[in-house]
Amino acid sequence: TGCRIPVASTGVYVTALSGRVTFDANSTRINVGLSLEAGPRLFGMSALSGDLDTTLTTNPFNIAMLGTIKLFTIQVGGANATLTSNSFSANLWIDMVYLKGNLAVNAWSDKLA
């Protein structure tokens, strides 16, 4: 946190990176957080920024992601997704003054005996 590391010459900067690993008797959980910013800076803040939090659990298998996008300080979009051993679910959304929308996808597999 508090850093501003350039991602090659893309104009995107890593501003925070965090993580944690938790070991339980039958499972491992890995959490990773990442913050990015891009675009011109105005009054000390970037025009565009985003945050991503990801969690991987090994037993039962589950990957969950949540991301948001901000235009200056206003949250204008985001997404979340979950993947398990037999399902996938995702939701993408945008919420701006003149543009609003949502897209949801769900897929699964029923196990046959």
C-alpha positions as CSV (number, residue, x, y, z in Angstrom):
1,T,0.0,0.0,0.0
2,G,1.2,3.5,-0.7
3,C,3.3,2.5,-3.7
4,R,3.0,3.4,-7.4
5,I,4.8,0.8,-9.5
6,P,4.6,1.1,-13.3
7,V,3.4,-2.0,-15.3
8,A,5.9,-1.8,-18.1
9,S,5.0,1.2,-20.3
10,T,1.2,0.7,-20.2
11,G,0.3,3.8,-18.2
12,V,-1.0,1.5,-15.5
13,Y,0.4,1.4,-11.9
14,V,0.2,-1.1,-9.1
15,T,-0.8,0.9,-6.0
16,A,-1.3,-2.0,-3.5
17,L,-0.7,-5.7,-3.3
18,S,-1.6,-7.9,-0.4
19,G,-2.0,-11.5,0.4
20,R,-2.5,-14.2,3.0
21,V,-2.2,-17.9,3.1
22,T,-4.2,-19.9,5.7
23,F,-3.6,-23.6,6.4
24,D,-6.4,-25.7,8.0
25,A,-6.4,-29.5,8.6
26,N,-8.1,-30.3,5.3
27,S,-7.8,-27.2,3.2
28,T,-5.7,-24.2,2.2
29,R,-7.0,-20.7,1.6
30,I,-5.1,-18.1,-0.4
31,N,-6.3,-14.5,-0.5
32,V,-4.8,-11.9,-2.9
33,G,-5.7,-8.2,-3.2
34,L,-4.5,-5.9,-6.0
35,S,-5.1,-2.2,-6.6
36,L,-4.3,-0.5,-9.9
37,E,-4.6,3.0,-11.3
38,A,-4.3,4.6,-14.7
39,G,-4.9,7.8,-16.6
40,P,-4.0,11.4,-15.7
41,R,-3.8,12.5,-12.1
42,L,-6.0,15.4,-11.0
43,F,-5.7,16.9,-7.4
44,G,-3.6,13.9,-6.4
45,M,-6.0,11.2,-7.6
46,S,-6.0,9.1,-10.8
47,A,-8.7,9.3,-13.3
48,L,-9.2,5.5,-13.3
49,S,-8.6,3.0,-10.6
50,G,-9.6,-0.5,-9.7
51,D,-9.4,-3.1,-7.0
52,L,-9.4,-6.9,-7.2
53,D,-9.8,-9.4,-4.4
54,T,-9.4,-13.1,-5.1
55,T,-9.7,-16.1,-2.8
56,L,-8.8,-19.7,-3.6
57,T,-9.9,-22.5,-1.3
58,T,-8.6,-26.0,-2.0
59,N,-11.2,-28.1,-0.2
60,P,-13.9,-27.8,-1.2
61,F,-12.5,-26.2,-4.4
62,N,-13.6,-22.6,-4.8
63,I,-12.2,-19.5,-6.5
64,A,-14.0,-16.2,-5.9
65,M,-13.1,-12.8,-7.4
66,L,-14.5,-9.4,-6.7
67,G,-13.4,-6.3,-8.7
68,T,-14.5,-2.7,-8.8
69,I,-13.6,0.2,-11.1
70,K,-13.7,3.9,-10.1
71,L,-13.7,7.0,-12.2
72,F,-11.9,9.4,-9.8
73,T,-13.7,8.7,-6.6
74,I,-17.0,7.4,-8.0
75,Q,-17.5,3.6,-8.4
76,V,-18.7,3.1,-11.9
77,G,-18.5,-0.7,-12.5
78,G,-17.5,-4.0,-11.2
79,A,-17.6,-7.7,-11.5
80,N,-17.7,-10.8,-9.3
81,A,-17.2,-14.4,-10.2
82,T,-17.2,-17.8,-8.5
83,L,-15.8,-21.1,-9.8
84,T,-16.4,-24.4,-8.0
85,S,-15.8,-28.0,-9.0
86,N,-19.2,-28.1,-10.7
87,S,-20.3,-24.5,-11.3
88,F,-19.4,-21.1,-12.6
89,S,-21.2,-17.8,-11.8
90,A,-20.3,-14.3,-12.9
91,N,-21.9,-10.9,-12.7
92,L,-20.6,-7.8,-14.5
93,W,-22.2,-4.3,-14.0
94,I,-21.8,-0.7,-15.0
95,D,-23.5,2.2,-13.3
96,M,-22.7,5.6,-14.7
97,V,-24.9,8.7,-15.2
98,Y,-26.0,7.9,-18.7
99,L,-25.1,4.2,-18.9
100,K,-26.3,1.4,-16.6
101,G,-26.2,-2.3,-17.2
102,N,-25.8,-5.8,-15.8
103,L,-24.8,-9.1,-17.2
104,A,-25.1,-12.3,-15.3
105,V,-23.9,-15.8,-16.3
106,N,-24.5,-19.0,-14.4
107,A,-23.4,-22.5,-15.5
108,W,-23.3,-25.8,-13.6
109,S,-23.0,-29.5,-13.9
110,D,-25.2,-32.0,-12.2
111,K,-23.3,-35.1,-11.0
112,L,-24.9,-38.4,-12.1
113,A,-24.7,-41.4,-9.8
